[in-house]
Structure formats: structure tokens, C-alpha cells
């Protein structure tokens, strides 16, 4: 399968056009993300609880919809797997909503596991690409992931109250800043 350079250029042009035409919406979204991210960084326990509850509702709603669609297509192959998946989503969603503090602890454990796996993968990738320029940045990124995992793990259970909210807040701030920068750049180009 080959990549059509003309298709990539058309897609890039379409993105640039959309950005120029809707720069104000991107600016508003960026500002909202900056505000929400700032609130999350200032009050990480509130953000952690909010993330836990939102995930609970997402799992619950997706599970109910999955259960309904699976039942409606019960003659289709994979019925039992779909049924189990939908039931599991409902169970997880219900548990997160019923016990959000315990859910936040579970999410923190998942976050620790993610940082460990991501850190090890980044370090392994970096060491296998030592002959490429700036491979050290990837190595440092992997080490930072492992340090974050260790710090969060060492602080359990108290880190469960703030770790998810703080990291979501930081992510929102960087995402918001990127959107604001793109929108202002597109405004100048318009």
C-alpha cells in the first residue's frame, strides 16, 4: 500500500482552511480548556472526582446502549462476547458511580500501570535507536514516566485523590495553549 502525497497535501490544505475559517471557535475551545485545566490543577481532588464520575457515566451509558444493540442483533455472530462486554461496561460504570473514591483509586492504579508500560517501552525504543539524533529525549521521557509511576505509587493511597485530576488538568492546559496558539496563528493567516 503506497501513500499518495497528493492526498496528504489535500488533507493538510483542508485542515488549514478549516482552521482559518473557524479560528474563533478554536480560540474559544482553547480558552475553555485553559480555564478548566487551571481549575483542575488548583483543585485536583475535585478534578479526580469529576473524571471518575464522567467515566462512570460513559461506561454505564455505553453499556446500556451496547446491551440494547446486542439484544436487537442477538442472531449475529459474537452475541455472547458482545453481551459480556456490555454487561461489564454497565458493571464498571455502576461501580465508578456508586463508589467514586474507590474508582479514583482504581484509576490511579491504571495510571501507574500506564506510566510503567509507557516508560519501559520508551526506554527500550530509545536504546534500540541510539544511532538516531536526539534519541536521548525519548530515553529521558521514559525515565520520567517511571519516576512519575514510582512517585504516585509511593504516595498511595493519598495520591489517588489528586493524581488523575492533576494530570488531566496539565493535559488540558497544554491542549488549550496549543489550540490558542493555532487559532491566533490562523487568524493572522486569514
C-alpha positions as CSV (number, residue, x, y, z in Angstrom):
1,X,0.0,0.0,0.0
2,X,1.5,3.3,-1.0
3,X,0.7,6.7,0.4
4,X,-0.5,9.3,-2.1
5,X,1.5,12.5,-1.5
6,X,-1.2,14.5,-3.3
7,X,-3.8,13.1,-0.9
8,X,-1.8,14.2,2.1
9,X,-1.3,17.7,0.7
10,X,-5.1,18.0,0.0
11,X,-5.9,16.8,3.6
12,X,-3.4,19.3,5.0
13,X,-4.9,22.1,2.9
14,X,-8.4,21.2,4.1
15,X,-7.3,21.3,7.7
16,X,-5.6,24.7,7.2
17,X,-8.7,26.1,5.5
18,X,-11.0,24.8,8.3
19,X,-8.6,26.3,10.9
20,X,-8.6,29.7,9.1
21,X,-12.4,29.7,8.7
22,X,-13.1,28.7,12.3
23,X,-10.2,30.2,14.2
24,X,-12.6,31.9,16.7
25,X,-14.1,28.6,17.7
26,X,-10.7,27.0,18.2
27,X,-9.7,30.1,20.3
28,X,-12.8,29.7,22.4
29,X,-12.2,26.0,22.9
30,X,-8.6,26.7,23.8
31,X,-9.6,29.3,26.4
32,X,-12.2,27.0,27.9
33,X,-9.6,24.2,28.2
34,X,-7.1,26.6,29.8
35,X,-9.7,27.6,32.4
36,X,-10.8,24.1,33.1
37,X,-7.2,22.9,33.2
38,X,-6.4,25.7,35.7
39,X,-9.3,24.7,37.9
40,X,-8.2,21.0,37.8
41,X,-4.6,22.0,38.7
42,X,-5.8,24.2,41.5
43,X,-8.3,21.6,42.8
44,X,-7.0,18.2,41.7
45,X,-9.2,16.2,44.1
46,X,-12.3,17.8,42.6
47,X,-11.0,17.1,39.1
48,X,-10.2,13.5,40.0
49,X,-13.7,13.0,41.3
50,X,-15.2,14.6,38.2
51,X,-13.1,12.4,35.9
52,X,-14.2,9.4,37.8
53,X,-17.9,10.3,37.6
54,X,-17.7,11.2,33.9
55,X,-16.0,7.9,33.2
56,X,-18.6,6.1,35.2
57,X,-21.4,7.7,33.2
58,X,-19.6,6.9,29.9
59,X,-19.3,3.3,30.8
60,X,-22.8,3.0,32.1
61,X,-24.4,4.7,29.0
62,X,-22.2,2.8,26.6
63,X,-23.0,-0.5,28.4
64,X,-26.8,0.1,28.2
65,X,-26.6,1.1,24.6
66,X,-24.4,-2.0,23.9
67,X,-26.8,-4.2,25.7
68,X,-29.7,-2.9,23.7
69,X,-28.0,-3.2,20.3
70,X,-26.6,-6.6,21.2
71,X,-30.0,-7.9,22.2
72,X,-31.5,-6.5,19.0
73,X,-28.9,-8.3,16.9
74,X,-28.9,-11.5,19.0
75,X,-28.7,-13.7,15.9
76,X,-25.4,-12.1,14.8
77,X,-22.1,-13.8,15.4
78,X,-20.3,-12.9,18.6
79,X,-23.5,-12.3,20.6
80,X,-22.2,-13.7,23.8
81,X,-19.0,-11.7,23.6
82,X,-20.9,-8.5,22.9
83,X,-23.3,-9.3,25.8
84,X,-20.4,-9.9,28.2
85,X,-18.8,-6.7,27.1
86,X,-21.9,-4.6,27.5
87,X,-22.6,-6.2,31.0
88,X,-19.0,-5.4,32.0
89,X,-19.4,-1.8,30.9
90,X,-22.6,-1.5,32.9
91,X,-20.9,-3.1,36.0
92,X,-17.8,-0.9,35.8
93,X,-19.9,2.3,35.2
94,X,-22.2,1.4,38.1
95,X,-19.2,0.8,40.4
96,X,-17.5,4.1,39.5
97,X,-20.7,6.0,40.1
98,X,-21.6,4.2,43.4
99,X,-18.1,4.4,44.8
100,X,-16.2,7.2,43.1
101,X,-13.4,7.4,45.7
102,X,-12.7,3.7,45.2
103,X,-13.0,4.3,41.5
104,X,-10.4,7.1,41.7
105,X,-8.1,4.7,43.5
106,X,-8.6,2.1,40.7
107,X,-8.0,4.7,38.0
108,X,-4.8,5.7,39.8
109,X,-3.6,2.1,39.7
110,X,-4.3,2.1,35.9
111,X,-2.4,5.3,35.6
112,X,0.6,3.9,37.4
113,X,0.5,0.8,35.1
114,X,0.3,3.0,32.1
115,X,3.3,5.1,33.2
116,X,5.3,1.9,33.9
117,X,4.5,0.3,30.5
118,X,5.0,3.6,28.6
119,X,8.2,4.2,30.4
120,X,9.7,0.8,29.7
121,X,8.5,0.9,26.1
122,X,10.1,4.4,25.6
123,X,13.4,3.3,27.2
124,X,13.5,0.2,25.1
125,X,12.7,2.1,21.9
126,X,15.3,4.8,22.7
127,X,18.1,2.3,23.4
128,X,17.3,0.5,20.2
129,X,17.6,3.8,18.3
130,X,20.8,5.1,19.9
131,X,22.2,5.9,16.4
132,X,19.5,8.4,15.6
133,X,19.7,12.1,16.5
134,X,18.1,13.2,19.8
135,X,17.3,9.6,21.0
136,X,18.2,10.8,24.4
137,X,14.9,12.8,24.6
138,X,13.0,9.6,24.3
139,X,15.1,8.0,26.9
140,X,14.5,10.9,29.3
141,X,10.8,10.7,28.6
142,X,10.8,7.0,29.5
143,X,12.7,7.7,32.7
144,X,10.3,10.5,33.7
145,X,7.4,8.1,33.1
146,X,8.9,5.6,35.5
147,X,9.7,8.3,38.1
148,X,6.1,9.5,37.9
149,X,4.8,6.0,38.4
150,X,7.1,5.5,41.4
151,X,6.1,8.8,42.9
152,X,2.4,8.1,42.6
153,X,2.8,4.5,43.8
154,X,4.9,5.6,46.8
155,X,2.2,8.1,47.8
156,X,-0.7,5.7,47.7
157,X,-3.4,5.9,48.9
158,X,-3.3,9.7,49.2
159,X,-2.1,10.2,45.6
160,X,-5.3,8.6,44.4
161,X,-7.1,11.8,45.5
162,X,-5.2,14.1,43.2
163,X,-3.0,12.3,40.6
164,X,-5.6,11.8,37.9
165,X,-7.1,15.3,38.3
166,X,-3.7,17.0,38.3
167,X,-2.6,15.1,35.2
168,X,-5.9,15.8,33.4
169,X,-5.5,19.4,34.3
170,X,-2.0,19.7,33.0
171,X,-3.1,17.9,29.8
172,X,-6.0,20.4,29.4
173,X,-3.6,23.4,29.9
174,X,-1.2,22.2,27.2
175,X,-4.0,21.3,24.8
176,X,-5.7,24.6,25.4
177,X,-2.5,26.5,24.9
178,X,-1.9,24.6,21.7
179,X,-5.4,25.5,20.4
180,X,-5.0,29.2,21.3
181,X,-1.6,29.3,19.5
182,X,-3.1,27.6,16.4
183,X,-6.1,29.8,16.4
184,X,-4.1,33.0,16.7
185,X,-1.7,31.8,14.0
186,X,-4.7,31.0,11.7
187,X,-6.2,34.5,12.4
188,X,-3.0,36.1,11.2
189,X,-3.1,33.9,8.1
190,X,-6.7,34.7,7.3
